[in-house]
Amino acid sequence: MAESDYESVLCVKPEVHVYRIPPRATNRGYRAAEWQLEQPAWSGRLRITAKGKMAYIKLEDKISGELFAQAPVEQFPGIAVESVVDSSRYFVICIEDGNGRRAFIGLGFVDRGDAFDFNVALQDHFKWVKQQDEMAKQAQNPDLGPKLDLGFKEGQTIKINIANMKKKEGGTAGPAKPKAAGTRAMNLLPPPPGGKTPVHLPPPALTKPAGVSHTGFLLDFGSPVSEFSSGAASDLWGEFANASGSASGQAQQSAGWVQF
């Protein structure tokens, strides 16, 4: 069985009313206030079915389900279903008897929610029909779809940036490694030939510069001086004496001073 032979149900409403409507004399829209709404011509159940791309509005008896009238809908909105201008619960539909005869009747819903569902069911069906048509066109003509041009245009160039690789004259040099915090640079002697363990030279001994006493070095390190005399221990420098200028230019020394 082909897919178009299946009939699906889109919407069911248990109670609707049908009205005889006067012929439309002008191009203005239909008005439900002119239909004698208190005297409907027929009341029953509504079903919307779909078969292929077509939708069908079927008016049926509530108890027996006998078909009262049917309105085939080829597109929506369209001439088969038209809203009135003064209410959202009433529509004008075009029914057919299968022999080519048509008639326009008024259709009314008791609740506005039922009228909304009626509208949505038809909109969803024909939205699906439109999508099917577009997919079929693309399948037959794939060249109609948008194309992605990845080619280079005339005179167009491209630049590539490679990080951490800079060409220099005379070769390449990598980035300098940072020194670890708290470490000192140590100059080690290269290992001697033969694979022997390198000899680490001791640090050079501190030498006393010419004209400087050992007392100055001891004072720099803050260590006590015990080998000096009791007078020097109490006062390493002794008593300062103001040197008085003499005719010969020689300075007088106190008894506690050390002469170099």
Residue, then its C-alpha position, 0 to 999 in steps of 0.5 A: m500500500a502506498e503512503s498516499d493511501y493512508e488516512s491519518v486523523l489530525c483533530v477531533k471535536p465532539e460538537v460543532h454547529v453548521y449554519r446557512i449563510p447568505p450569499r456574499a454580495t461584495n468582496r468584504g469578508y463574512r460576518a457571523a452576526e448575519w447567520q442567525l446563530e441561535q438556530p443552527a442548521w445542523s450539529g454534530r462532530l468534526r474530524i480533520t483527516a489527512k491523506g497524502k497532501m490533502a486534508y479533509i474536514k468531515l462533519e459526522d453524526k455524534i452517535s452513528g458517525e454517518l458522514f453529513a458533509q465533507a470539505p476537501v482542503e488543498q491549501f490553507p489558508g485558501i478558498a476552502v476555509e475562510s475566517v469571518v471578520d467579527s469572531s474567532r469561533y466561526f469559519v466558512i468552509c466549502i463542502e463538496d458532494g463528490n459529483g462536482r457540486r459545491a456549497f459554502i456553509g458556516l461552521g461554528f465552535v462552542d469554545r474558542g480553544d476548539a477553534f484554535d485547535f482547528n486552525v493549528a491542525l490545518q497549519d501543521h499539516f500544510k507546513w509538513v506538506k511544504q517541507q516535503d515539497e522542498m526536500a523533493k526538489q532538493a533531491q531532484n536538483p542537488d545543484l539548487g542548494p547553497k554551495l560553499d566555495l573554498g577556492f582561492k580568489e585571484g590574488q588572494t594569499i594566506k598567512i600561517n603563524i607558527a608560534n615559538m619558531k622565528k627564523k634568524e640569520g646564522g641559525t636558530a636559538g631556543p629561549a634561555k632557560p630561567k634560573a631556579a630561585g635561590t641558586r647561585a651560578m657555580n663555575l665547575l672545572p670540566p672533568p679530566p680525560g679518563g672518566k675520573t671524578p672532577v676535583h672541586l677546588p676549595p674557595p680562596a682564603l681571605t687575605k688581609p689587605a696591606g695596611v689593615s689590621h685583623t681587628g677590622f675583620l673581626l669587627d666585621f664578623g661581630s666575633p669577640v676578641s679574646e686574645f687581645s689585652s684586657g685593655a683592648a678587650s674592653d675598648l678595642w680602639g682605645e681612647f680617641a685623642n684629638a690630634s693637635g697639629s704641630a709644626s712637623g705635622q706628626a700626630q700624637q698617639s695615646a697609650g692605648w693605640v696600636q701602631f701599624 
